[in-house]
Amino acid sequence: MLLRNFKKSNMINAFYLARALKTFRPHHQFLCRGYSTHIATGNTACEDHEPSFLKSVEMYFDKAAGISGVSQKTLSHMKAPDCMLKVTFPIEIKDKVEIITGFRVHHSRHMLPVKGGIRFATDVDEQEVTALAALMTYKCAIVDVPFGGAKGGISIDPKNYTDAEVERITRRYTVELCQKSFIGPGTDVPAPDVGTGAREMAWIMDTYRQFHPNEVDSIGCVTGKPIPLGGVRGRNESTGLGVYYGIREFVSYPEVQKHTGLSGDIKDLRIIIQGFGKVGYWAAKFFEQNGAKIIGIGEKECGVYNPNGLNIDKLFNYRRSRGSFLGMPNVDIIEDPLENVTS
């Protein structure tokens, strides 16, 4: 069905989502959440321009709902987030007190535990974490893994804080999650995301275990931990590898090749990647290792382009040492890659 509608490119996500909706099995076993609130799903973006992230997710949901064959009663249940926690807490930073804002959204608890990362970024807000939590529900349903969807975050730029300050913020946020029952091996299992990694997961796990010293499976309160603390080898590169496998599978379909002119051979692909973090770097690395040509990388400060191909390790080492791609030799620097793509 997806391939027959390939020309309607904006329907691709809807078809995958429709598949997820069919596998969704709601139940009515909810935890007490008198402290939480459902949030409005209205669009706060400028209506004359692009819809907000949350509105875009809802638009795809509605499009998929129309072809899913699922009852309206169930669809209404599936669309609304179950609950959201918003916390504010004071942290003393450099002789001043800052009020830190954090979020955790459970989009769907039709299966427990719910699963979703925790991100530290200045643009973290209610709408973003709600949209990302919904996508976690649908992604888990698509691949038929027994988790509901969740997402969380703290509205900070971790680069503006010392390691000790980030640790204090992380631990205090975890205390709030523990007190509100928004974390636990059988309830809600966070993971790394933008601005967080194994270090933050270790702090979260340690704080959780202080609240639950006799819980035999407390180590399972987060994933993405350091390997010596129970983490899984290969976790860092797994999402990027999934991107590689997904595109490799996608271009192997004859009808995709017919409509795109692609040969189906990875070695014939010329690829531009938006983002060069935990996912983008590893996706680029796997494509490069298998013969594809990465000709462009877009990041927040600029993009880099070379029609003859980019060396991924050189890019990674340059950006890690300098903090950006700016000034890198032997590449074209594109200062506003998004504008160049859309113009």
C-alpha positions in Angstrom: 0.0 0.0 0.0 2.8 2.4 0.9 4.6 1.8 -2.4 1.4 2.2 -4.5 1.1 5.7 -3.0 4.8 6.6 -3.3 4.1 9.7 -5.4 2.1 11.1 -2.5 5.3 11.6 -0.5 3.5 13.3 2.4 1.5 10.1 2.9 4.5 7.9 3.6 4.7 8.7 7.3 0.9 8.3 7.5 1.0 4.8 6.2 3.6 3.7 8.8 1.6 5.4 11.5 -1.6 3.7 10.4 0.2 0.4 10.9 1.1 1.5 14.4 -2.5 2.4 15.1 -3.6 -1.0 14.2 -1.2 -2.6 16.7 -2.2 -0.2 19.5 -4.2 -2.0 22.3 -5.4 0.5 24.8 -6.3 -0.5 28.3 -7.8 1.3 31.3 -5.2 0.5 34.0 -3.8 4.0 34.9 -1.7 5.1 37.7 -3.0 7.7 40.1 -2.0 11.1 38.5 -3.8 13.7 40.5 -0.8 15.9 40.3 -0.6 15.8 36.5 -2.6 17.5 33.8 -3.6 16.9 30.2 -2.3 19.7 28.1 -3.9 21.5 25.3 -2.9 20.4 21.8 -3.5 23.7 20.1 -1.0 25.1 17.7 1.0 28.0 19.2 3.1 28.5 16.0 2.1 31.3 13.7 -0.9 29.9 11.8 0.1 31.7 8.6 3.4 29.7 8.4 4.5 26.2 9.2 2.6 24.3 11.9 4.2 23.6 15.2 6.0 20.3 15.8 3.1 19.0 17.9 0.6 20.1 15.3 2.5 18.4 12.5 2.5 15.1 14.5 -1.3 15.5 15.0 -1.8 16.1 11.3 0.0 12.9 10.4 -2.0 11.1 13.1 -5.3 12.3 11.6 -4.2 11.4 8.1 -3.2 7.9 9.3 -6.4 7.5 11.3 -8.4 7.9 8.1 -6.9 4.8 6.6 -6.3 2.7 9.7 -9.7 1.1 10.1 -9.5 1.8 13.9 -12.7 3.0 15.7 -13.0 6.7 16.4 -13.4 5.9 20.1 -10.0 4.2 20.2 -8.4 6.9 18.0 -9.5 9.6 20.4 -7.9 7.7 23.3 -4.7 7.2 21.3 -4.2 10.8 20.3 -4.4 12.5 23.6 -1.4 12.3 26.0 -2.1 10.4 29.2 -0.3 12.9 31.5 2.4 15.5 31.8 4.6 16.5 34.7 6.1 20.0 34.7 8.4 20.9 37.5 10.4 23.9 38.6 13.1 23.9 41.2 15.8 26.3 42.4 19.5 25.6 41.9 22.3 27.8 43.2 24.6 28.7 40.3 27.6 30.9 40.9 26.1 32.6 43.9 22.8 33.2 42.2 19.6 31.1 42.3 18.3 29.9 39.0 14.8 28.4 38.5 15.1 25.3 36.4 12.1 24.0 34.4 11.8 20.3 33.5 9.1 18.1 31.9 8.2 14.5 31.5 5.2 13.4 29.4 3.6 10.0 29.3 1.8 9.9 25.9 0.4 6.4 26.2 0.6 3.9 29.0 -1.3 1.1 27.1 1.9 -0.9 27.7 4.3 -0.4 30.6 7.0 0.7 31.1 6.8 3.8 28.9 10.0 4.6 27.1 11.6 7.8 25.9 14.7 10.0 26.2 15.5 13.0 28.4 17.0 16.0 26.6 18.8 19.1 27.9 18.2 22.0 25.5 17.0 25.6 25.6 14.1 24.9 23.3 12.6 22.1 25.5 9.0 23.0 26.2 5.6 21.3 26.7 4.7 21.0 23.1 8.1 19.5 22.0 8.1 16.8 24.7 4.5 16.0 24.0 5.1 15.6 20.3 8.2 13.5 20.9 6.4 11.3 23.4 3.6 10.7 20.9 6.2 9.7 18.3 7.7 7.3 20.8 4.3 5.6 21.2 4.0 5.2 17.4 7.6 4.0 16.9 7.3 1.4 19.5 4.0 0.2 18.0 5.4 0.1 14.5 8.2 -2.3 15.5 5.9 -4.2 17.9 7.9 -3.7 21.1 6.0 -3.7 24.4 6.5 -0.1 25.5 4.3 3.0 25.7 5.7 6.4 24.6 7.3 9.0 26.8 9.7 12.0 26.6 11.3 14.4 29.0 13.7 17.3 29.2 15.1 20.2 31.0 15.1 23.7 29.5 18.8 24.5 29.8 21.9 24.7 27.6 24.3 22.3 29.4 27.3 24.1 27.9 26.5 27.1 30.1 27.1 25.0 33.3 30.0 23.2 34.9 29.9 19.4 35.1 29.1 19.7 38.8 26.2 22.1 38.1 24.8 19.8 35.4 25.0 16.9 37.9 23.1 18.8 40.6 20.4 19.8 38.0 20.1 16.2 36.8 19.9 14.7 40.3 17.3 17.3 41.4 15.2 16.6 38.3 15.4 12.9 39.1 14.2 13.6 42.7 11.1 15.3 41.2 10.5 12.3 38.9 10.9 9.9 41.9 8.5 11.8 44.1 5.9 11.9 41.4 6.3 8.2 40.3 7.5 9.3 36.8 10.4 6.9 36.8 10.9 3.2 37.5 11.8 -0.1 35.8 8.1 -1.1 35.5 6.7 2.4 35.0 8.9 4.8 33.0 12.5 4.1 31.8 14.3 7.2 30.4 17.2 7.2 28.0 19.8 9.6 26.6 18.8 12.2 24.1 20.0 15.6 22.9 22.4 17.0 25.5 22.5 13.9 27.6 24.5 10.7 27.6 25.7 7.8 29.7 27.0 10.2 32.4 23.6 11.7 33.0 22.0 8.3 33.0 24.4 7.1 35.7 23.5 10.1 37.8 19.8 9.4 37.3 20.2 5.7 38.2 22.2 6.5 41.3 19.6 9.0 42.5 16.8 6.6 41.8 18.5 3.8 43.8 18.8 6.1 46.8 15.0 6.3 46.8 14.6 2.6 46.3 17.5 0.9 48.1 15.8 -2.5 48.3 14.5 -2.7 44.7 16.3 -5.6 43.1 15.8 -4.4 39.5 16.5 -0.7 40.2 19.4 -0.7 37.7 16.7 -1.0 35.0 15.3 2.5 35.8 17.2 3.9 32.8 18.9 2.7 29.6 22.0 4.1 28.0 24.1 3.7 31.2 27.9 3.3 31.1 28.8 -0.3 30.3 30.4 -0.9 33.7 27.1 0.1 35.3 25.0 -2.3 33.3 24.9 -0.5 29.9 24.8 -2.3 26.6 27.6 -2.4 24.1 26.7 -0.9 20.7 24.1 1.4 22.2 25.7 4.6 21.0 25.8 3.6 17.4 22.5 1.7 17.3 20.2 4.5 16.2 22.5 5.6 13.4 22.8 1.9 12.3 19.0 1.8 12.2 18.9 4.8 9.9 21.3 3.0 7.6 19.3 -0.2 7.6 16.1 1.7 7.0 17.3 3.6 4.0 19.1 0.5 2.6 15.8 -1.4 2.8 13.8 1.5 1.4 15.9 1.9 -1.8 15.8 -1.8 -2.4 12.2 -1.8 -3.5 11.8 -1.8 -7.3 8.9 0.7 -7.2 11.0 3.2 -5.1 13.8 2.8 -7.7 11.3 3.4 -10.5 10.0 6.7 -9.0 13.3 8.0 -7.8 15.8 6.8 -10.4 17.9 5.1 -7.7 19.7 1.9 -8.6 19.1 0.3 -5.2 22.9 0.0 -4.6 24.1 1.9 -1.5 27.3 2.7 -3.4 25.4 4.9 -5.8 23.8 7.1 -3.1 24.8 10.7 -2.6 23.7 11.7 0.8 23.1 15.0 2.8 22.6 14.6 6.5 20.9 17.1 8.8 22.6 16.9 12.2 26.0 15.4 13.2 25.3 14.3 16.7 24.8 10.8 18.1 22.5 9.7 15.3 23.9 11.7 12.4 27.5 10.8 12.9 26.9 7.1 13.1 24.5 7.1 10.2 27.1 8.9 8.1 29.8 6.5 9.3 27.9 3.4 8.3 26.9 4.9 4.9 30.6 5.8 4.3 31.8 2.3 5.3 29.4 0.7 2.9 30.4 2.9 -0.1 27.8 5.7 -0.1 29.1 9.3 -0.7 28.3 11.8 2.0 28.3 15.2 0.2 26.8 17.4 2.8 26.3 17.7 6.6 24.1 20.4 8.2 24.5 21.6 11.7 23.2 24.5 13.8 26.1 26.8 13.1 26.5 26.0 9.4 26.6 23.3 6.8 29.6 21.7 4.9 29.4 20.5 1.4 31.8 18.7 -1.0 30.4 17.1 -4.2 33.3 14.7 -4.2 32.4 13.4 -0.7 33.3 14.3 2.9 35.6 12.4 5.2 33.4 11.7 8.2 36.2 11.1 10.7 38.0 14.3 9.7 34.7 16.2 10.1 34.0 14.7 13.5 37.5 15.4 14.8 37.5 19.0 13.5 34.1 19.8 15.1 35.0 18.1 18.3 38.2 20.1 18.7 36.8 23.5 17.6 33.1 23.3 18.4 31.9 23.9 14.9 32.5 23.3 11.2 33.4 27.0 10.6 36.8 27.4 9.0 37.2 23.8 8.0 39.4 23.5 4.8 38.6 21.8 1.6 34.8 22.1 2.0 32.2 24.6 1.0 30.8 26.3 4.1 27.0 27.0 3.9 26.1 29.4 6.7 22.4 28.9 6.4 21.9 25.3 5.1 18.1 25.3 5.8 17.6 28.4 3.7 19.6 26.9 0.8 17.6 23.7 0.9 14.2 25.4 0.9 14.9 28.3 -1.5 
